[in-house]
């Protein structure tokens, strides 16, 4: 497929590996593709090149092993395609096996994708997610949705609000725009969450001293103004979206995780300041991707390499 053809397709791209989480990701991606009239591209990355140190060959595997890996990948793709067809049998689907590692494959293909969907471990262990999902959210050229599930028949809620984390930065502005679009497409309310500190004021000796620095009422007034300014233009563009504003002094990770219980989608920017510092590269992002009870969309700035 040529680059021009890829650009025109703007697929919804989903990676599979035969796991329950990947099955949930395929189901979610197929539903999105059907609702948004987008082609669906399902890919399986073998990672042959990364096996070279074991087998000492250019491909990373002796021919018989390579054949078996490709055969297994084709079976997984066939199952994923069949599942997608149960969602919408008219979907335009491309399914392909690649020798590339899964994360690298998804990042490369994301340059011409509408969005990327990946499965996240339902066990809550970071390792199962970090190898692919966090790597893809860190480098993809388009928004990435991480779908977590504990079992193949678990499905993310189709109702509930879209929740977006807002920190007042230009990066989070981009995430706000995507969140408004998602809320509009899903006919959902939007909950905009803003905090002004990473510090959990409710714990430690600092809790009793915060009023000595700046009166809480001043913080609240200032931060309400920051949030209102960031939302104003988007509310005009999407008048159909009902917005609920929530202001907190601290603990962005805990606030967003709590809201994920009843949300249908949680949207965060890839980098920020203040209460959302390190959303992608630090503990907050890892916690959201690994522990959120709803799908998490990570949005990177379009100008970032």
Secondary structure, DSSP 8 states (H G I E B T S, - for coil): --HHHHHHH-EEEEE--SSHHHHHHHHHHHHHHHHHT--EEEEEE---GGGHHHH-SSSSS-HHHHHHHHHHHHHHHHHHHHHHHHH-TT--EEEEEESS-HHHHHHHHHTTEEEEEEEE-SS--HHHHIIIIIHHHHH-SS-EEEEE-SSTT----SSS-EEEEE-SSHHHHHHHHHHHHHHHHHT--EEEEEES-SS-TTSSGGGGGHHHHS-HHHHHHHHHHHHHHHHHHHHHHTTT--EEEEEESS-HHHHHHHHTTT-SEEEEESS-SGGGTTTTTSHHHHHHHHH-SS-EEEE--TT--
